[in-house]
Amino acid sequence: MKKLFPLFFLFVFVACQKGTDNTADQPLSEQTFNNVSYGSDTAQRMDVYLPAGRTTTTTKAIIMIHGGAWISGDKVDMNQFIPVIKSRLSEYAIFNLNYRLAALPSTNTFPSQENDVKAAVNFILGKAGEYKFNTDKTVILGASSGGHLALLQAYKNNTPKFKAVVDFFGPTDMVGMYNAYPSGSINQLGIQLLMNGTPATNASLYQSSSPINFVSASSQPTLILHGTADPIVPIAQSTTLKTKLEAAGVYVKMITYTGAGHGDWDQATFNDAYNQVISFLMDKNP
């Protein structure tokens, strides 16, 4: 009888262990986490959307960055993309970023925003095991100043390397942006304050903040979308990037929308843009 009790408890223990393993093997459910902190500042937050059935092998990730001239905007501005990605790229985890905004003339000037994106990306990649996605299947997308930040992260701060980058009418050459506006205009003054000087007085920051200066043969496949009548970011910013990528032998596709402005597009234009993004990501991040 003394021997039966140890055997009985061993049987119960093994049975319980098997039950626990079966539960762990169940597919993960869809989850959303709002305002996840990746830094100590209240602006350093992100929304996280994790798909059902995710794994560290099959699940991809897209990081999204809003625009607003580096001084305004919010991650909610990118919410229109969420249902599109969920329905048409259902294998993607989505990370929608906020970052510190510049409060001119002197608070959170550049490169605070670039540094926040770097910190956010490092945080996201460090969570791959917990969130269950494949770090080798990660892409980045941004609009306007968010496009600028996405391009910088992809071309300049590219460890580990993204599979692809999507740029909605983002600045690519900060010297060109400064010179595009009339001398003394509010837009030119804004860039001068953001960049702590002019191209003549702070050349190194303008150089290090311009994605075109970091294009190389190893740059990621890039999709550019831009309206021909954009009054904020001249379309030359995108054509210059396209030319430089082509010269480096990097895949680039540029979609132009005749007469379209700076993101104030009609629904038909947005629908086409969504289709272009989906097709591009399916091709370049299979």
C-alpha positions as CSV (number, residue, x, y, z in Angstrom):
1,M,0.0,0.0,0.0
2,K,2.9,2.4,0.7
3,K,4.0,2.1,-2.9
4,L,0.6,2.8,-4.3
5,F,0.3,6.3,-3.1
6,P,3.5,7.6,-4.8
7,L,2.4,6.0,-8.0
8,F,-1.1,7.5,-7.8
9,F,0.3,11.0,-7.2
10,L,2.8,10.6,-10.0
11,F,-0.1,9.6,-12.4
12,V,-2.1,12.7,-11.3
13,F,0.9,15.0,-11.8
14,V,1.6,13.7,-15.3
15,A,-2.0,14.0,-16.3
16,C,-2.1,17.6,-15.1
17,Q,1.1,18.4,-17.0
18,K,-0.4,16.9,-20.2
19,G,-3.5,19.1,-19.7
20,T,-1.4,22.2,-19.3
21,D,0.6,21.4,-22.5
22,N,-2.6,21.0,-24.5
23,T,-3.9,24.4,-23.4
24,A,-0.6,26.1,-24.3
25,D,-0.8,24.6,-27.8
26,Q,-4.1,26.4,-28.5
27,P,-3.9,29.1,-31.2
28,L,-3.5,32.6,-29.7
29,S,-6.5,34.9,-29.9
30,E,-6.5,38.4,-31.4
31,Q,-5.3,41.1,-28.9
32,T,-5.1,44.9,-28.8
33,F,-3.0,46.9,-26.4
34,N,-3.5,50.7,-26.4
35,N,-0.9,53.2,-25.3
36,V,1.9,50.8,-24.6
37,S,4.9,52.7,-23.2
38,Y,8.3,52.4,-24.9
39,G,9.9,55.3,-23.0
40,S,9.5,57.5,-20.0
41,D,7.8,60.4,-21.8
42,T,4.0,60.4,-22.0
43,A,4.3,60.9,-25.8
44,Q,6.4,57.7,-26.2
45,R,3.4,55.4,-26.6
46,M,2.1,53.0,-29.3
47,D,-1.0,51.0,-30.0
48,V,-0.4,47.3,-30.6
49,Y,-2.7,45.0,-32.7
50,L,-1.8,41.3,-32.6
51,P,-3.6,38.9,-35.0
52,A,-5.1,35.6,-34.0
53,G,-3.1,32.5,-34.5
54,R,0.2,34.4,-34.5
55,T,3.6,32.6,-34.3
56,T,7.2,33.7,-34.3
57,T,7.5,32.1,-37.7
58,T,4.5,33.0,-39.7
59,T,3.4,36.4,-38.3
60,K,4.8,39.5,-39.9
61,A,4.8,43.1,-38.5
62,I,4.2,46.6,-39.8
63,I,5.3,49.7,-37.9
64,M,3.3,52.9,-38.8
65,I,4.4,56.5,-38.1
66,H,2.0,59.5,-38.4
67,G,2.8,62.9,-39.9
68,G,2.2,66.4,-38.7
69,A,5.3,68.4,-39.7
70,W,7.2,66.9,-36.6
71,I,5.1,69.3,-34.4
72,S,1.6,67.9,-34.4
73,G,-0.4,64.8,-35.2
74,D,-1.2,61.6,-33.4
75,K,-1.2,57.9,-34.0
76,V,-5.0,58.1,-34.4
77,D,-4.3,59.8,-37.7
78,M,-3.2,56.4,-39.0
79,N,-6.2,54.5,-37.8
80,Q,-7.7,54.4,-41.3
81,F,-5.0,51.9,-42.2
82,I,-5.9,49.5,-39.4
83,P,-9.0,47.8,-40.9
84,V,-7.4,47.6,-44.3
85,I,-4.4,45.8,-42.9
86,K,-6.5,43.5,-40.6
87,S,-8.7,42.5,-43.5
88,R,-6.2,42.2,-46.3
89,L,-2.9,41.4,-44.5
90,S,-4.4,39.4,-41.7
91,E,-1.0,37.8,-40.8
92,Y,0.4,41.2,-39.7
93,A,0.9,42.5,-36.2
94,I,0.5,46.3,-36.3
95,F,2.4,48.8,-34.3
96,N,1.1,52.4,-34.5
97,L,3.5,54.9,-33.0
98,N,3.3,58.2,-31.2
99,Y,6.5,60.2,-30.6
100,R,7.6,63.4,-28.9
101,L,6.5,66.4,-31.0
102,A,8.6,69.5,-31.3
103,A,7.4,72.5,-29.4
104,L,9.2,75.3,-31.2
105,P,11.4,77.2,-30.7
106,S,13.4,74.9,-28.5
107,T,11.6,71.9,-27.0
108,N,12.0,68.4,-28.6
109,T,13.8,69.7,-31.7
110,F,15.2,67.3,-34.2
111,P,16.5,64.6,-33.9
112,S,14.2,63.9,-30.9
113,Q,11.6,62.3,-33.3
114,E,14.2,60.2,-35.0
115,N,15.5,59.0,-31.7
116,D,12.0,58.1,-30.5
117,V,11.4,56.0,-33.6
118,K,14.7,54.2,-33.0
119,A,13.7,53.5,-29.4
120,A,10.2,52.3,-30.5
121,V,11.6,49.9,-33.1
122,N,14.1,48.5,-30.6
123,F,11.2,48.0,-28.1
124,I,9.0,46.3,-30.7
125,L,11.8,43.9,-31.9
126,G,12.6,43.1,-28.3
127,K,9.0,42.0,-27.7
128,A,9.0,39.6,-30.7
129,G,9.0,36.6,-28.5
130,E,6.2,37.8,-26.3
131,Y,4.1,39.3,-29.0
132,K,4.9,36.4,-31.4
133,F,6.0,37.8,-34.7
134,N,8.9,37.2,-37.0
135,T,11.6,40.0,-36.9
136,D,12.8,39.0,-40.3
137,K,9.3,39.8,-41.8
138,T,9.0,43.4,-40.6
139,V,8.1,46.5,-42.7
140,I,7.7,50.2,-41.9
141,L,5.3,52.8,-43.2
142,G,5.0,56.5,-42.7
143,A,3.1,59.6,-43.9
144,S,4.5,63.1,-44.4
145,S,7.0,63.7,-41.6
146,G,6.2,60.1,-40.6
147,G,7.4,59.1,-44.0
148,H,10.6,61.0,-43.4
149,L,11.1,59.2,-40.1
150,A,10.3,55.8,-41.7
151,L,12.8,56.3,-44.4
152,L,15.5,57.4,-41.9
153,Q,14.9,54.4,-39.8
154,A,15.0,52.1,-42.9
155,Y,18.0,53.5,-44.6
156,K,20.1,54.9,-41.8
157,N,19.2,53.1,-38.6
158,N,18.6,49.8,-40.3
159,T,19.6,47.1,-37.8
160,P,17.9,44.7,-38.1
161,K,16.9,45.4,-41.7
162,F,13.3,45.9,-42.7
163,K,12.0,43.9,-45.6
164,A,10.4,47.0,-47.2
165,V,9.4,50.6,-46.6
166,V,6.3,52.6,-47.6
167,D,6.6,56.4,-47.9
168,F,3.5,58.6,-48.3
169,F,4.8,62.0,-49.5
170,G,7.6,62.2,-47.0
171,P,10.5,64.8,-47.0
172,T,13.7,63.1,-48.2
173,D,16.1,66.1,-48.4
174,M,16.0,68.6,-45.6
175,V,18.1,71.2,-47.4
176,G,15.7,70.9,-50.3
177,M,12.8,71.3,-48.0
178,Y,14.3,74.5,-46.5
179,N,15.0,76.0,-49.9
180,A,11.6,75.0,-51.3
181,Y,9.9,77.7,-49.2
182,P,10.1,81.5,-49.8
183,S,12.8,83.2,-47.8
184,G,11.5,84.3,-44.4
185,S,8.2,82.4,-44.8
186,I,6.6,80.7,-41.8
187,N,7.4,77.3,-43.3
188,Q,11.0,78.0,-43.8
189,L,11.3,79.5,-40.3
190,G,9.6,76.4,-38.9
191,I,12.3,74.1,-40.5
192,Q,15.0,76.4,-39.2
193,L,13.7,76.2,-35.7
194,L,13.2,72.4,-35.9
195,M,16.7,71.9,-37.2
196,N,18.4,74.4,-34.9
197,G,19.7,76.5,-37.7
198,T,19.8,76.9,-41.5
199,P,21.6,74.6,-43.9
200,A,24.5,77.0,-43.7
201,T,24.7,77.2,-39.9
202,N,23.9,73.5,-39.1
203,A,24.9,71.6,-42.2
204,S,25.7,68.4,-40.3
205,L,22.2,68.0,-38.9
206,Y,20.6,68.7,-42.3
207,Q,22.9,66.1,-43.8
208,S,22.3,63.4,-41.1
209,S,18.5,64.1,-41.2
210,S,18.0,63.5,-44.9
211,P,17.1,60.0,-46.0
212,I,18.6,60.5,-49.5
213,N,22.1,60.7,-47.9
214,F,21.7,57.1,-46.7
215,V,20.6,55.4,-49.8
216,S,22.9,52.5,-50.8
217,A,22.7,49.2,-52.7
218,S,21.5,47.5,-49.6
219,S,18.5,49.9,-49.0
220,Q,15.1,48.3,-48.8
221,P,12.6,48.0,-51.6
222,T,10.6,51.2,-51.4
223,L,7.1,52.3,-52.4
224,I,6.5,56.0,-52.8
225,L,3.0,57.6,-53.1
226,H,2.7,61.4,-53.8
227,G,0.3,63.9,-55.2
228,T,1.5,66.1,-58.0
229,A,-0.1,69.2,-56.5
230,D,1.3,68.7,-52.9
231,P,1.8,72.3,-51.5
232,I,3.6,71.2,-48.4
233,V,6.2,68.6,-49.5
234,P,7.1,69.2,-53.2
235,I,6.9,66.1,-55.3
236,A,10.5,66.7,-56.2
237,Q,11.4,65.3,-52.8
238,S,10.0,62.0,-54.0
239,T,11.4,62.0,-57.5
240,T,14.8,62.8,-56.2
241,L,14.6,59.8,-53.9
242,K,13.4,57.6,-56.7
243,T,16.3,58.6,-58.9
244,K,18.8,57.9,-56.2
245,L,17.3,54.5,-55.4
246,E,17.3,53.5,-59.1
247,A,21.0,54.6,-59.4
248,A,21.8,52.4,-56.4
249,G,20.0,49.4,-58.0
250,V,17.3,49.3,-55.4
251,Y,13.8,48.4,-56.2
252,V,11.5,51.4,-56.1
253,K,8.0,52.1,-57.3
254,M,6.6,55.6,-57.3
255,I,2.8,56.2,-57.6
256,T,1.8,59.7,-58.5
257,Y,-1.8,61.1,-58.2
258,T,-2.4,63.9,-60.6
259,G,-3.8,67.0,-59.0
260,A,-3.7,65.5,-55.5
261,G,-2.5,67.5,-52.6
262,H,-0.9,66.7,-49.3
263,G,-2.9,63.7,-48.1
264,D,-6.2,65.4,-48.5
265,W,-7.1,62.8,-51.0
266,D,-10.6,61.6,-52.1
267,Q,-11.7,58.1,-51.2
268,A,-11.0,56.8,-54.7
269,T,-7.4,57.9,-54.4
270,F,-7.0,56.4,-51.0
271,N,-8.5,53.1,-52.2
272,D,-6.0,53.0,-55.0
273,A,-3.2,53.8,-52.5
274,Y,-4.3,51.0,-50.2
275,N,-4.3,48.6,-53.2
276,Q,-0.8,49.7,-54.1
277,V,0.5,49.2,-50.5
278,I,-1.1,45.7,-50.2
279,S,0.3,44.6,-53.6
280,F,3.7,45.9,-52.8
281,L,3.9,44.3,-49.3
282,M,2.6,40.9,-50.6
283,D,5.3,41.0,-53.3
284,K,8.3,42.3,-51.2
285,N,7.4,40.6,-47.8
286,P,5.9,37.3,-48.9
